[in-house]
Amino acid sequence: MIDVTRLLPKIVRANPELAVKMAWARAAGEGLRRNTHPAGFEGKKLTVSVMDALWQKQLQSMSAELIFRMNNLLGRGAVDELVFRIAPSEVSQAQSINHSESSRKPADHPLPTELMFAAGSIADEDLRARFLRAANNLIARRDLHPDND
C-alpha cells in the first residue's frame, strides 16, 4: 500500500491546505486526532479545533513538537504556527463524518501515486473524498473480476 505521507512534499505544491491537514493527522497520531480537527490553513498558520480548554492547553504545550513533526513530513517549513480553538461541535461533526465513512467503505486498495496526486489538486474536500472512494471502489471491482480487463 502507498504511504501517502511520502507524497506530502509534492501535494504541498498542488494543494497546501490538504497537505498540511494530512500532515497534522500523521503528526498528531490517533489519540490526538480523536479530539481535534484541522479546521483551516492560512499563510503558515494551521487552526485546529479542540474539544475543550484542557485539550487546548495541552496541545499548546506540545505545539513546537507538532510543528516540527509536520514540517518533517512536508519537507519544508510549511507551518510556523498552530492555533488551537475550542470548538467541540466541529470536532464531533468531523469525527462522526470520519466514522460513518470508515464504517461503510470497502477494504482499501493501493491507489496509484498519480491518482493520489491528482486527488490532491481537488480543492473541495467532499469532492476529493468522493473521488478517492470511487477510485477505490473501481479498483476493488477490478480485483474481484480480473478477467474483465
N, C-alpha and C positions, 0 to 999 in steps of 0.2 A: 504494500500500500504506500502511496506517496505521502510523505510528510510535508504538509502544506507550509509549515513554518520555514522550510528551506526556500520556498518561493517568495517569502515576505519581502526581501530586498527588491525584487522585480515588481511585486504588487505595489510597493510604495510609490513607484513612478506612475503607475496606471491609476491607482485609487488609494491615496494616502490614508483616508479615514478607515477604509476596510482593513488595510494592513495593520494599522495601529490597534484597531479593535481585536483583530486576530492575535496580535502580539500580546495584548492585555490578557486575553483568555489563557494563553500559554504561560505567561509570566505569573499570573495570579494563581493558577492552579485550581483544582476542583473545589477546595474548601472556600476560597475567596469568591470564586465565580458564582457560587450558590447565593451569596449575599450582596452581590454587586451587579452593576450593568454599565458597560461603557456607553455613555449617553451621547457624547459628541466630541469632535476633534476639530480644533480651530487653531491655526498657526502651528505652534508646537505644544499646545495645551490640550490634554485629554481630561474631559469631565466625566467622572464616574459617579453614578447614583449608588447610594448605600442604604441599607435597611434602617440604621439608627445612629445616634450620636456616638455610641460605643464603637461601632464599626468605623465611623468617620475618624475618630481619634486614633484607633489602632492602625488604620491604613495610612493616616498622615505620618505616623512614626515610621512606617515602612516605605514611604514614597521614594526615597533615594534608591533603595534596593530594587523596587519595582521598575523605576525608570531605567536603571542600569540593565536589568533583565530584558526589558522591552527593546532598548536600543541595541543590545547584543543580538537579538533576533532580527531586528530591522536592518542591521548592517551599517547604521549611521545614527547620528544624533537627531532622530526624528521627533523625540519627545523631550521637552525641557521641564514640563510642569504637569503635575497631577492635581486636580481639584476634586475633592470628594464632597458631594452634596447629598443631603438627607432627602431621599425620595422613595420610601418603601413601596408605594403603589407602582412605581416604574419598575423596580426590581422584581416585584411579584408578577407583574404583567409579562416581563421579559422571560421570567422563569417558567411561567405557565405556557407561553408560546414554545419555548425550547422543549419543554416536557411533552407537549402534545405532538410536536414534530418528531421527536425521537421515538415516541411510542407507536407511531403509525408508519414510520418509514421502513422500507425493506432493508435487508443487510447491505451495508455499504460495499461498493465495489471500487477498486482503484480507478480513479479518473485520470485520463491523460493530462500531462502537465499543460499542454496547450489549452485544454478545456478549462482548467483551473485558472490559467492566466486570463483567458477570455472572460470568465465569470467575474474576475476582479475588476474588469472595466465597466461592469454594470453598476451604475450609481445607486439605483433603487434596491434597498436590502431585500424587500419582499420578492421582487422580480428575480434578483440574483439567487435567492434560496429556491424559488420555483424552478429556475433554470437548472440548478445543480441537482435537485430532486428528479427532474425529468431525465437528465442525463444518466443519473444513477439507475432509474427505472429501465431505461433503454438498454443499458449495459447488462442489467440483471436479466432482462428478457433475452438478449443475445446469448448470454451464458447458459440460459435454460434450453434454448433451441439453437445450438451452434450450426446445425445443418441448414438453417435458413439464410445464412450469409450470402 
